[in-house]
Amino acid sequence: MVEHVLQTLPQVVIDGLALGAVYAIVALGYTMVYGILELINFAHGEIFMTGAFVGTAILLSFSAFGWLSSMPILLALLLVLVATSITTGLLGMGIERVAYRPLRNAPKLITLITAIGISFLLQDFVRFVTELKKGNYILTGPSLFTEQVSISASSIWSGFHDASVKSSFFIVLVTAVIMMVTLDFFVNKTKWGMAMRAVAQDRETAALMSVNVNKVIALTFFIGSALGGATGVLFAIQYGTIDPYIGFILGLKAFTAAVLGGIGNIRGAMFGGIVLGLLEMFAAANLPIVSNGILGAEYKDVFAFSILIIVLIFKPEGLFGKVSVEKV
Amino acid sequence: MKKWLNVLEQNKRLQAVVIAVYIVITFISLYFAQKSVVAFLLLLSSLLLLYFTTFSNRVKWLIGIVVLSILLPLAASQGEAYQSYMEVATLVGIYIAMALGLNIVVGLAGLLDLGFVAFFAIGAYTYGIFATTQANNFMPFGTYPLSGESFWIFLIIGCIVAAIFGILLGVPVLRVKGDYLAIVTLGFGEIIRIIFNNLDKPINITNGAMGLASVQPPKLFGIEFMYPSQFYYVVLVILLLTIFVVRRLEYSKIGRAWKAVRENEIAAQAMGIPLVRTKLMAFAIGASFSGMMGVVFAAKQTFVDPTSFTLLESITILVMVILGGMGSVPGVILGAALVTILNLQVLTELTNWLNQLSLSGVVSIPDALSPAKMQRFIFGVILILFALYRPQGLLPAKNPRFDEKELKNGTTNMVGKEEAKDVYFNG
């Protein structure tokens, strides 16, 4: 049993890293919004999904015009990423303007309900548009970066089996790292980042210090949503097939990742995402073996949600979070 | 217009005439125009009209019960659409009971539960497993399926099992609140669905994604309940009971404790309200209504499978509560009726109509736009619009007003109760 687990470990780690990178970036969106507004942006998973669809649509039209073969593929990817992140970023800003800003002083429950409303609306809207154009809402994009790279893990230790990955794995990982590092730099080193941190600390005082709070919040939504949308593109490239309902569960797991790392903490979200991705892949690959076939790989989602519940109960501030004291 | 309404409000006799004429006209139109969904809906909406009259509560209830138990089935029974009308009315009743259950959790206690359908599933599976041959796989004693007479016991068992799961969910969840609670309950709902979907190995308990087929129909005095028209009466009785219990609870000690917790947890605690017990009671009682209706649902459909218990269902019930008005019993009833009819009747009718139009070549509507598929979109829009512009819902919750003078004179109870009854009536 242990032997088998070890044999498949390299493959599990690689798959887990790819998934974890996706979780990590989506979790960043949750964490940024939560840090600044103390609001769970439920619609963030749907922004991710919209990004996947917009990106795939752009790629499909590129290949329809024949541009995909005529330009360097990395350039095409860059163009798609930029276009998608601007689209979803604006979408995120629009959502904030329409559904969250009018309710900023309302009870939390009400904001949460508009967020659920937005996410349902987006799901059906994307389904509708896709079905109208394609006749089917499940979409398969053009396959990019498909050559298989084999990683000879057995040369490190003979107990491992070789792992193989699509080359898109490296694209996902590198892009994710670039995005995370840039964001970290932006938040910690620039003036706008300082404004964001100030607003997150205390909205009223920041406003007194001549920070334009509305602008900062809009910017936060723009950045978070842009990152989410770009991740959607990466997801579509890595996994091929997308449908309008991928966003919700993935968003939920990304939220789990954010909670795991300590919500409101950007580095925590990255860490939580990677950990969750690895754990989930590990569970998917090994649950049937460890439990003698009683629990199938289908239980990996149960696993993820159980982590969420356990973390919330025993360490609600997360691994890197600060304990917040409730003001009476 | 306003003057007329004022006159109407003052004159009870006039109200009686208006409502009687309305009921008679809609009754006759449904009686003769059997296929008209509009007539069916109009007759149903006489109850809403009744809600706005100023009759005493007892009279309202009496008229309401007469309309629901005699007039509606009688008028609908004249043609071939009878069973489909009764089917809709039965489902409306099931959803009303569930929405009332969720109203306790969300509307009164202020705990946002996004996995509510899980309790419905638990109820449905509790009956489904024992009323099919499924239970033979793991129960060493007894022969299965149990006969249809056991349905009545299972109504209570389903209640209890769902309540137990409500408490089980409540215990760990009590430490988190607000948005976190919503997410945790959502996760719980998903976990329950995944488990039901996969519990066919190592021991086949739920038969997995295949679902449980041919669930025994309920039996009473040798009569088998097979048709929606029969289930209609079962649901009606349970529903009346539910409404009675819910209204009683709302003005009891625990009901006031729920409202206090909803408004301010810390202040409520400071006033001596046991937080844990109050919240757990909300979860347990809310869940038990849902579990009971799950049993009815399983018996009515004679088929249970995990696809009936998705997140969409949880959101549907939430939409009902918010549309009607959180915390308001008549509002929730109205909301549940509206949403169910919108889903079952209006959207399907619209789809059929549009299909006919495109078949006859008048306009071509793409299949993707068919209203039956736009359910999520419509729910999303309803949720956003109501949260933004009318967070109290269609019929907002009202607290009973007490007259200070009469309170001092010692006739407290009478006034309080009368007021409370006036404010709350089944719409």
Interface residues (C-beta under 8 A of the other chain):
Chain A: L39 I40 V98 A99 P102 L103 A106 K108 L109 I110 T111 L112 I113 T114 I116 G117 I118 S119 F120 L121 L122 Q123 D124 F125 R127 F128 E131 L132 Y137 F248 I249 L252 F255 V259 G293 I294 G296 E298 Y299 D301 V302 F305 S306 L308 I309 L312 I313 P316 E326 V328
Chain B: V106 G110 L112 L114 P172 V173 R175 V176 G178 D179 Y180 A182 I183 V184 L186 G187 F188 E190 I191 I194 I195 N197 N198 K201 P202 I266 L311 I315 L318 I322 P366 D367 A368 L369 K373 M374 Q375 R376 F377 F379 G380 V381 I382 L383 I384 A387 L388 P391
